[in-house]
Amino acid sequence: MTVPSGHQPAPMVVPQFFVRQRVTMMVNRYEVLAANPDGSEGHLLALAEQKRMKLREEVVFFADAGKTRRVFSFKARQRLDVGAEHDIVDEHGQPIGYFRKDFGASLLRSTWHVSAPGVEAVGQERNQFIAVLRRVWNFIPFLNNIPVPFLFHFDFTDSRTGTVVMSSEKRIALRDHYTVTVPDPRLDFRVAASMAVALDALQSR
């Protein structure tokens, strides 16, 4: 892809990767995996952990399964706020982007805003019908305790040009599993991975 004039590629560019959820007793864990040339899952790019029962949502990404090095993270600015802004920082605590959920627009169709150097994008559920169906499902007695069986996907488009900068597609799997594609090289992998994990970890907020 050709980078628009005046816009430089991000420091870390990963055109495609996978996110796979692992659930434990006290922690939601996500494996961020590279995509091999044949489309299969490759090596671990990052391991993310979300501790439950915290007043401020925070997810930390580590470089390896042993969690020997913290490489980036995101954290909510406000406590228990459905529209809270989340700052994304690098391993040194320097900001590299942020995102927030648009609570009003999300009443009918989940909508997110993500910002990073050179990128301002809006993400929405791809299928409006599925978006409404998911909400109806959650209001039906007994069914609301059963995980929604519908696959839902998100597309993030540049706020100025309307071109797709990132897509997340949910796959059929026992646990939540996503294929994330980043056609815009201006979007840093760390920001894309944070947003991709947030789409699962914070979607019900």
Short mmCIF file of the C-alpha atoms (twelve columns), coordinates in Angstrom:
data_MODEL
# 
_entry.id   MODEL 
# 
loop_
_atom_site.group_PDB 
_atom_site.id 
_atom_site.type_symbol 
_atom_site.label_atom_id 
_atom_site.label_alt_id 
_atom_site.label_comp_id 
_atom_site.label_asym_id 
_atom_site.label_seq_id 
_atom_site.Cartn_x 
_atom_site.Cartn_y 
_atom_site.Cartn_z 
_atom_site.pdbx_PDB_model_num 
ATOM 1   C CA . MET A 1   0.000   0.000   0.000  1 
ATOM 2   C CA . THR A 2   1.249   3.514   -0.836 1 
ATOM 3   C CA . VAL A 3   1.503   5.820   2.159  1 
ATOM 4   C CA . PRO A 4   -0.188  9.188   1.525  1 
ATOM 5   C CA . SER A 5   2.186   12.123  1.071  1 
ATOM 6   C CA . GLY A 6   3.238   13.643  4.389  1 
ATOM 7   C CA . HIS A 7   2.395   10.524  6.391  1 
ATOM 8   C CA . GLN A 8   5.128   8.174   7.533  1 
ATOM 9   C CA . PRO A 9   4.714   4.471   8.331  1 
ATOM 10  C CA . ALA A 10  4.323   3.688   12.036 1 
ATOM 11  C CA . PRO A 11  7.382   2.504   14.025 1 
ATOM 12  C CA . MET A 12  5.885   -0.992  14.273 1 
ATOM 13  C CA . VAL A 13  3.870   -2.263  11.299 1 
ATOM 14  C CA . VAL A 14  2.139   -5.663  11.303 1 
ATOM 15  C CA . PRO A 15  -0.316  -6.027  8.379  1 
ATOM 16  C CA . GLN A 16  -2.166  -9.012  9.869  1 
ATOM 17  C CA . PHE A 17  -2.302  -10.885 13.171 1 
ATOM 18  C CA . PHE A 18  -4.612  -12.996 15.304 1 
ATOM 19  C CA . VAL A 19  -6.072  -12.465 18.773 1 
ATOM 20  C CA . ARG A 20  -7.080  -15.507 20.815 1 
ATOM 21  C CA . GLN A 21  -8.750  -15.343 24.216 1 
ATOM 22  C CA . ARG A 22  -7.775  -17.541 27.160 1 
ATOM 23  C CA . VAL A 23  -9.972  -17.379 30.283 1 
ATOM 24  C CA . THR A 24  -8.592  -18.091 33.753 1 
ATOM 25  C CA . MET A 25  -10.045 -17.698 37.234 1 
ATOM 26  C CA . MET A 26  -8.980  -14.110 37.917 1 
ATOM 27  C CA . VAL A 27  -7.524  -12.894 34.610 1 
ATOM 28  C CA . ASN A 28  -8.674  -12.551 31.014 1 
ATOM 29  C CA . ARG A 29  -5.690  -13.473 28.881 1 
ATOM 30  C CA . TYR A 30  -5.210  -12.775 25.182 1 
ATOM 31  C CA . GLU A 31  -2.558  -14.180 22.871 1 
ATOM 32  C CA . VAL A 32  -1.610  -11.917 19.975 1 
ATOM 33  C CA . LEU A 33  -0.163  -14.150 17.260 1 
ATOM 34  C CA . ALA A 34  1.642   -13.408 14.007 1 
ATOM 35  C CA . ALA A 35  0.106   -14.512 10.718 1 
ATOM 36  C CA . ASN A 36  2.247   -16.834 8.596  1 
ATOM 37  C CA . PRO A 37  2.400   -16.269 4.809  1 
ATOM 38  C CA . ASP A 38  -0.045  -19.155 4.316  1 
ATOM 39  C CA . GLY A 39  -2.557  -17.569 6.704  1 
ATOM 40  C CA . SER A 40  -1.909  -19.937 9.610  1 
ATOM 41  C CA . GLU A 41  -1.045  -18.826 13.135 1 
ATOM 42  C CA . GLY A 42  2.593   -18.023 13.770 1 
ATOM 43  C CA . HIS A 43  4.685   -17.036 16.758 1 
ATOM 44  C CA . LEU A 44  3.535   -15.073 19.795 1 
ATOM 45  C CA . LEU A 45  3.795   -11.311 19.295 1 
ATOM 46  C CA . ALA A 46  2.405   -10.319 22.693 1 
ATOM 47  C CA . LEU A 47  0.535   -11.723 25.675 1 
ATOM 48  C CA . ALA A 48  -2.155  -9.462  27.136 1 
ATOM 49  C CA . GLU A 49  -3.744  -9.713  30.570 1 
ATOM 50  C CA . GLN A 50  -6.803  -7.978  31.970 1 
ATOM 51  C CA . LYS A 51  -7.305  -8.297  35.713 1 
ATOM 52  C CA . ARG A 52  -10.934 -8.387  36.767 1 
ATOM 53  C CA . MET A 53  -12.661 -6.292  39.410 1 
ATOM 54  C CA . LYS A 54  -10.516 -3.192  38.885 1 
ATOM 55  C CA . LEU A 55  -12.024 0.286   39.167 1 
ATOM 56  C CA . ARG A 56  -10.114 1.390   36.087 1 
ATOM 57  C CA . GLU A 57  -9.877  -0.954  33.138 1 
ATOM 58  C CA . GLU A 58  -6.272  -1.825  32.330 1 
ATOM 59  C CA . VAL A 59  -4.733  -4.343  29.963 1 
ATOM 60  C CA . VAL A 60  -0.994  -4.998  29.947 1 
ATOM 61  C CA . PHE A 61  0.870   -6.562  27.008 1 
ATOM 62  C CA . PHE A 62  4.002   -8.618  27.585 1 
ATOM 63  C CA . ALA A 63  6.662   -9.672  25.086 1 
ATOM 64  C CA . ASP A 64  6.531   -13.378 25.978 1 
ATOM 65  C CA . ALA A 65  4.483   -16.020 27.764 1 
ATOM 66  C CA . GLY A 66  6.742   -15.754 30.814 1 
ATOM 67  C CA . LYS A 67  5.793   -12.072 31.184 1 
ATOM 68  C CA . THR A 68  9.411   -11.054 31.592 1 
ATOM 69  C CA . ARG A 69  8.991   -7.751  29.758 1 
ATOM 70  C CA . ARG A 70  6.080   -5.321  29.678 1 
ATOM 71  C CA . VAL A 71  5.980   -3.779  26.197 1 
ATOM 72  C CA . PHE A 72  2.808   -1.659  26.065 1 
ATOM 73  C CA . SER A 73  -0.572  -1.259  27.758 1 
ATOM 74  C CA . PHE A 74  -3.821  0.663   27.806 1 
ATOM 75  C CA . LYS A 75  -5.714  2.091   30.758 1 
ATOM 76  C CA . ALA A 76  -8.961  4.005   31.256 1 
ATOM 77  C CA . ARG A 77  -8.737  7.646   32.288 1 
ATOM 78  C CA . GLN A 78  -11.990 7.448   34.245 1 
ATOM 79  C CA . ARG A 79  -13.362 4.883   36.660 1 
ATOM 80  C CA . LEU A 80  -16.165 2.579   35.510 1 
ATOM 81  C CA . ASP A 81  -17.245 4.922   32.723 1 
ATOM 82  C CA . VAL A 82  -18.813 3.327   29.639 1 
ATOM 83  C CA . GLY A 83  -17.494 6.184   27.523 1 
ATOM 84  C CA . ALA A 84  -14.074 6.397   29.161 1 
ATOM 85  C CA . GLU A 85  -11.061 7.295   27.094 1 
ATOM 86  C CA . HIS A 86  -8.265  4.740   27.215 1 
ATOM 87  C CA . ASP A 87  -4.662  5.829   26.850 1 
ATOM 88  C CA . ILE A 88  -2.235  3.502   25.063 1 
ATOM 89  C CA . VAL A 89  1.382   3.806   26.240 1 
ATOM 90  C CA . ASP A 90  4.647   2.154   25.259 1 
ATOM 91  C CA . GLU A 91  6.962   0.232   27.570 1 
ATOM 92  C CA . HIS A 92  8.352   3.512   28.921 1 
ATOM 93  C CA . GLY A 93  4.921   4.934   29.684 1 
ATOM 94  C CA . GLN A 94  4.952   7.342   26.733 1 
ATOM 95  C CA . PRO A 95  1.582   7.844   24.989 1 
ATOM 96  C CA . ILE A 96  1.257   6.347   21.508 1 
ATOM 97  C CA . GLY A 97  -2.515  6.599   21.031 1 
ATOM 98  C CA . TYR A 98  -5.920  6.382   22.629 1 
ATOM 99  C CA . PHE A 99  -9.403  5.040   21.989 1 
ATOM 100 C CA . ARG A 100 -12.908 5.430   23.371 1 
ATOM 101 C CA . LYS A 101 -16.333 3.923   22.898 1 
ATOM 102 C CA . ASP A 102 -19.054 6.200   21.560 1 
ATOM 103 C CA . PHE A 103 -21.795 5.267   24.014 1 
ATOM 104 C CA . GLY A 104 -24.622 7.093   22.235 1 
ATOM 105 C CA . ALA A 105 -23.926 5.636   18.799 1 
ATOM 106 C CA . SER A 106 -23.316 2.211   20.341 1 
ATOM 107 C CA . LEU A 107 -26.886 1.877   21.560 1 
ATOM 108 C CA . LEU A 108 -27.781 0.547   18.113 1 
ATOM 109 C CA . ARG A 109 -24.395 -0.235  16.597 1 
ATOM 110 C CA . SER A 110 -21.150 -0.489  18.548 1 
ATOM 111 C CA . THR A 111 -18.917 2.433   17.622 1 
ATOM 112 C CA . TRP A 112 -15.337 3.196   18.649 1 
ATOM 113 C CA . HIS A 113 -12.921 6.033   17.995 1 
ATOM 114 C CA . VAL A 114 -9.178  5.398   17.810 1 
ATOM 115 C CA . SER A 115 -6.414  7.957   17.500 1 
ATOM 116 C CA . ALA A 116 -2.688  7.550   16.816 1 
ATOM 117 C CA . PRO A 117 -0.005  9.671   15.117 1 
ATOM 118 C CA . GLY A 118 -1.296  10.355  11.600 1 
ATOM 119 C CA . VAL A 119 -4.507  8.361   12.149 1 
ATOM 120 C CA . GLU A 120 -8.005  9.350   13.267 1 
ATOM 121 C CA . ALA A 121 -10.491 6.530   12.667 1 
ATOM 122 C CA . VAL A 122 -13.996 5.410   13.553 1 
ATOM 123 C CA . GLY A 123 -14.857 1.733   13.948 1 
ATOM 124 C CA . GLN A 124 -18.308 0.188   13.713 1 
ATOM 125 C CA . GLU A 125 -19.877 -3.245  13.608 1 
ATOM 126 C CA . ARG A 126 -19.900 -4.197  9.946  1 
ATOM 127 C CA . ASN A 127 -23.417 -5.652  9.882  1 
ATOM 128 C CA . GLN A 128 -26.226 -3.437  11.202 1 
ATOM 129 C CA . PHE A 129 -28.699 -6.356  11.291 1 
ATOM 130 C CA . ILE A 130 -26.385 -8.485  13.454 1 
ATOM 131 C CA . ALA A 131 -25.782 -5.478  15.708 1 
ATOM 132 C CA . VAL A 132 -29.509 -5.129  16.392 1 
ATOM 133 C CA . LEU A 133 -29.977 -8.896  16.720 1 
ATOM 134 C CA . ARG A 134 -27.241 -9.059  19.385 1 
ATOM 135 C CA . ARG A 135 -29.016 -6.407  21.426 1 
ATOM 136 C CA . VAL A 136 -32.368 -8.173  21.175 1 
ATOM 137 C CA . TRP A 137 -30.683 -11.420 22.259 1 
ATOM 138 C CA . ASN A 138 -29.371 -9.772  25.431 1 
ATOM 139 C CA . PHE A 139 -32.857 -8.574  26.418 1 
ATOM 140 C CA . ILE A 140 -34.516 -11.999 26.175 1 
ATOM 141 C CA . PRO A 141 -34.832 -13.754 29.574 1 
ATOM 142 C CA . PHE A 142 -32.543 -16.795 29.959 1 
ATOM 143 C CA . LEU A 143 -30.846 -16.109 26.628 1 
ATOM 144 C CA . ASN A 144 -28.974 -13.113 28.037 1 
ATOM 145 C CA . ASN A 145 -26.846 -15.494 30.120 1 
ATOM 146 C CA . ILE A 146 -25.787 -17.451 27.042 1 
ATOM 147 C CA . PRO A 147 -22.927 -16.103 24.903 1 
ATOM 148 C CA . VAL A 148 -24.183 -14.449 21.723 1 
ATOM 149 C CA . PRO A 149 -23.838 -17.054 18.935 1 
ATOM 150 C CA . PHE A 150 -23.497 -14.531 16.108 1 
ATOM 151 C CA . LEU A 151 -20.193 -13.625 14.497 1 
ATOM 152 C CA . PHE A 152 -19.624 -9.893  14.416 1 
ATOM 153 C CA . HIS A 153 -16.910 -7.911  12.666 1 
ATOM 154 C CA . PHE A 154 -15.580 -4.365  12.935 1 
ATOM 155 C CA . ASP A 155 -14.202 -2.017  10.303 1 
ATOM 156 C CA . PHE A 156 -12.269 1.118   11.222 1 
ATOM 157 C CA . THR A 157 -12.197 3.839   8.573  1 
ATOM 158 C CA . ASP A 158 -10.141 7.000   8.307  1 
ATOM 159 C CA . SER A 159 -12.259 9.936   9.510  1 
ATOM 160 C CA . ARG A 160 -11.043 12.100  6.621  1 
ATOM 161 C CA . THR A 161 -10.796 9.766   3.635  1 
ATOM 162 C CA . GLY A 162 -13.148 6.908   4.563  1 
ATOM 163 C CA . THR A 163 -10.535 4.283   3.686  1 
ATOM 164 C CA . VAL A 164 -10.231 1.204   5.894  1 
ATOM 165 C CA . VAL A 165 -7.310  1.365   8.321  1 
ATOM 166 C CA . MET A 166 -8.101  -1.766  10.339 1 
ATOM 167 C CA . SER A 167 -10.592 -4.651  10.412 1 
ATOM 168 C CA . SER A 168 -11.318 -7.253  13.080 1 
ATOM 169 C CA . GLU A 169 -13.214 -10.399 12.111 1 
ATOM 170 C CA . LYS A 170 -14.483 -12.850 14.692 1 
ATOM 171 C CA . ARG A 171 -13.845 -16.484 13.835 1 
ATOM 172 C CA . ILE A 172 -15.784 -19.627 14.703 1 
ATOM 173 C CA . ALA A 173 -14.038 -21.059 17.767 1 
ATOM 174 C CA . LEU A 174 -14.748 -22.321 21.287 1 
ATOM 175 C CA . ARG A 175 -13.174 -19.180 22.735 1 
ATOM 176 C CA . ASP A 176 -13.213 -15.724 21.177 1 
ATOM 177 C CA . HIS A 177 -10.799 -15.674 18.270 1 
ATOM 178 C CA . TYR A 178 -10.193 -12.817 15.839 1 
ATOM 179 C CA . THR A 179 -8.347  -12.127 12.607 1 
ATOM 180 C CA . VAL A 180 -7.086  -8.550  12.532 1 
ATOM 181 C CA . THR A 181 -6.034  -6.899  9.275  1 
ATOM 182 C CA . VAL A 182 -4.248  -3.537  9.182  1 
ATOM 183 C CA . PRO A 183 -3.978  -2.281  5.563  1 
ATOM 184 C CA . ASP A 184 -2.846  1.199   6.657  1 
ATOM 185 C CA . PRO A 185 0.884   1.212   7.568  1 
ATOM 186 C CA . ARG A 186 0.440   4.424   9.559  1 
ATOM 187 C CA . LEU A 187 -1.341  2.479   12.314 1 
ATOM 188 C CA . ASP A 188 1.165   1.238   14.882 1 
ATOM 189 C CA . PHE A 189 0.847   -2.462  15.736 1 
ATOM 190 C CA . ARG A 190 0.683   -1.622  19.440 1 
ATOM 191 C CA . VAL A 191 -2.329  0.629   18.890 1 
ATOM 192 C CA . ALA A 192 -3.993  -1.899  16.567 1 
ATOM 193 C CA . ALA A 193 -3.422  -4.762  19.042 1 
ATOM 194 C CA . SER A 194 -4.768  -2.667  21.931 1 
ATOM 195 C CA . MET A 195 -7.905  -1.793  19.984 1 
ATOM 196 C CA . ALA A 196 -8.387  -5.391  18.848 1 
ATOM 197 C CA . VAL A 197 -8.191  -6.733  22.407 1 
ATOM 198 C CA . ALA A 198 -10.456 -3.949  23.686 1 
ATOM 199 C CA . LEU A 199 -13.134 -4.961  21.175 1 
ATOM 200 C CA . ASP A 200 -13.440 -8.205  23.142 1 
ATOM 201 C CA . ALA A 201 -12.454 -7.198  26.665 1 
ATOM 202 C CA . LEU A 202 -14.554 -4.009  26.813 1 
ATOM 203 C CA . GLN A 203 -17.296 -4.665  24.283 1 
ATOM 204 C CA . SER A 204 -20.008 -5.227  26.916 1 
ATOM 205 C CA . ARG A 205 -19.104 -2.033  28.834 1 
# 
